[in-house]
């Protein structure tokens, strides 16, 4: 098992490519374990995480949120300035709450589906793809979101089909620095690479 501390040191040893920031993408399909992985890596490296789900404007914004991420997060960080954004409040179907401020740290993690997309690859200092078997991912999403009704399943099935198409078209897993087994039982100190 590889350690998060070693990965953090490896990342912090890379060159910044987003202005003064080492941008790290943690990509993969829904329910694969990206958030778990990102949170542990962020703790080991003492850096912030931007969860792209916070920037989606509902279910229909699965891929089209990128200009919002670019304007509110990437562009300020690129200039060495703090990024500020409001989280999407899924229960209200609107952005709101306390603004999230992300300082231009030594590294900033961007976690979420499509975070390692082709458009940002030249500015990534490191990229990671977390994957897990489809049935496990399905169970995790249902457990996390607490809904198993027909309407939710229809959204989720459409969402997952679009993810599959995106990852195939972008060949995401073939272009990252590290592929991680999101199904492996981890202690929080380490992870399994594939």
C-alpha positions in Angstrom: 0.0 0.0 0.0 1.3 3.5 -0.9 1.1 6.3 1.7 -0.6 9.6 1.3 2.4 11.3 3.0 4.7 10.0 0.2 2.3 11.1 -2.5 1.9 14.5 -0.9 5.7 14.9 -0.9 5.9 13.8 -4.6 3.2 16.3 -5.6 4.8 19.1 -3.6 8.1 18.3 -5.4 6.5 19.0 -8.9 6.6 22.3 -10.7 3.6 24.7 -10.4 1.8 25.0 -13.7 -1.3 27.0 -12.7 0.6 30.3 -12.1 2.3 29.7 -8.6 0.0 26.8 -7.8 0.4 23.1 -8.2 -3.0 22.1 -9.4 -3.9 18.4 -8.7 -7.0 16.8 -10.3 -8.6 13.8 -8.7 -11.0 12.4 -11.2 -13.1 9.3 -11.7 -16.7 8.1 -11.8 -19.3 8.8 -9.2 -19.0 6.6 -6.1 -15.4 5.6 -6.8 -14.0 7.1 -3.7 -12.6 10.5 -5.0 -13.8 12.6 -2.1 -12.4 10.1 0.5 -9.1 10.0 -1.4 -8.9 13.8 -1.8 -9.7 14.5 1.8 -6.9 12.2 3.0 -4.4 13.6 0.5 -5.3 17.2 1.4 -4.7 16.4 5.1 -1.3 14.8 4.3 -0.2 17.7 2.1 -1.9 20.4 4.2 -3.6 21.9 1.1 -7.2 22.8 0.2 -9.7 20.8 -1.8 -12.2 22.2 -4.3 -15.1 19.7 -4.8 -16.5 20.3 -8.3 -19.9 19.0 -7.1 -20.1 22.3 -5.1 -20.0 24.2 -8.4 -22.6 22.3 -10.4 -25.8 24.1 -11.0 -28.0 21.0 -10.5 -28.2 17.7 -12.3 -28.1 19.2 -15.8 -24.7 20.9 -15.2 -22.6 17.7 -15.1 -20.1 19.0 -17.7 -21.0 22.6 -18.3 -19.9 23.9 -14.9 -16.3 24.4 -16.1 -16.6 28.1 -17.0 -17.8 28.8 -13.4 -14.8 26.8 -12.1 -12.5 28.7 -14.4 -13.8 32.1 -13.5 -14.2 31.7 -9.7 -11.4 29.3 -8.9 -8.8 28.7 -11.6 -8.3 32.2 -12.9 -7.7 33.8 -9.5 -5.3 31.0 -8.4 -3.5 31.4 -11.7 -2.9 35.0 -10.8 -1.8 34.1 -7.3 -5.0 35.5 -5.7 -7.5 33.8 -3.4 -10.5 32.1 -5.2 -14.0 32.6 -3.8 -17.2 30.8 -4.7 -20.5 29.8 -3.3 -21.5 26.1 -3.0 -24.5 24.8 -4.7 -27.1 23.9 -2.1 -28.8 20.8 -3.6 -31.8 21.0 -1.3 -32.5 24.6 -2.3 -31.5 24.2 -5.9 -29.4 27.4 -5.7 -25.9 28.7 -4.9 -25.6 30.2 -1.4 -24.3 29.9 2.1 -21.0 31.1 3.4 -18.5 31.9 0.6 -15.7 29.4 0.2 -12.2 31.0 0.0 -9.3 29.1 -1.4 -5.9 30.6 -0.9 -3.2 30.1 -3.6 -1.5 27.3 -1.5 1.5 25.3 -2.6 -1.0 22.9 -4.1 -4.8 22.9 -4.6 -6.7 19.7 -5.2 -9.7 19.8 -7.5 -11.8 16.7 -6.9 -14.7 15.6 -9.1 -15.9 14.0 -12.3 -14.1 15.7 -15.3 -11.6 17.5 -13.1 -8.7 16.0 -15.2 -10.4 16.9 -18.5 -8.3 17.6 -21.6 -8.8 21.4 -21.3 -6.9 21.7 -18.0 -4.2 19.0 -18.5 -1.4 21.4 -19.5 -1.8 23.2 -16.2 -2.0 20.1 -13.9 1.0 19.4 -11.9 -0.4 16.0 -11.0 -3.5 14.0 -11.9 -5.2 11.0 -10.3 -8.0 8.7 -11.5 -9.9 6.8 -8.8 -12.0 3.8 -10.0 -14.0 1.0 -8.5 -16.4 -1.7 -9.8 -19.8 -0.3 -11.1 -21.9 -2.2 -8.5 -19.9 -0.9 -5.6 -20.1 2.6 -6.9 -23.9 2.3 -7.3 -24.2 1.1 -3.7 -22.0 3.9 -2.4 -24.0 6.6 -4.3 -27.3 5.3 -3.0 -26.0 5.1 0.6 -24.4 8.6 0.4 -27.4 10.4 -1.1 -30.0 8.4 0.7 -32.5 7.9 -2.1 -33.4 4.8 -4.0 -36.6 6.0 -5.7 -37.4 5.6 -9.4 -36.8 9.3 -10.3 -33.4 9.3 -8.5 -32.3 6.1 -10.2 -33.2 7.6 -13.6 -31.1 10.6 -12.9 -28.2 8.5 -11.7 -28.4 6.1 -14.7 -28.3 9.1 -17.1 -25.4 10.6 -15.1 -23.4 7.5 -15.1 -23.9 6.9 -18.9 -22.7 10.4 -19.5 -19.7 9.8 -17.3 -18.8 6.7 -19.2 -19.0 8.6 -22.5 -16.9 11.4 -21.2 -14.1 9.1 -19.9 -14.1 7.1 -23.1 -13.9 10.3 -25.3 -11.2 11.9 -23.2 -9.3 8.7 -22.4 -8.9 10.2 -18.9 -7.4 7.1 -17.2 -4.7 6.9 -19.9 -3.6 10.5 -19.3 -3.2 10.7 -15.5 -0.1 10.2 -13.4 -1.8 7.7 -11.0 -4.7 5.3 -11.1 -6.1 4.3 -7.7 -8.2 1.4 -6.6 -11.2 3.0 -4.9 -12.5 -0.4 -3.8 -9.5 -1.3 -1.7 -9.9 -1.2 2.0 -7.7 1.6 3.2 -6.8 2.7 6.7 -6.7 6.4 5.9 -2.9 6.4 5.8 -2.5 4.7 2.4 -4.1 3.7 -0.9 -3.8 1.0 -3.5 -2.5 1.9 -6.9 -3.6 0.1 -10.1 
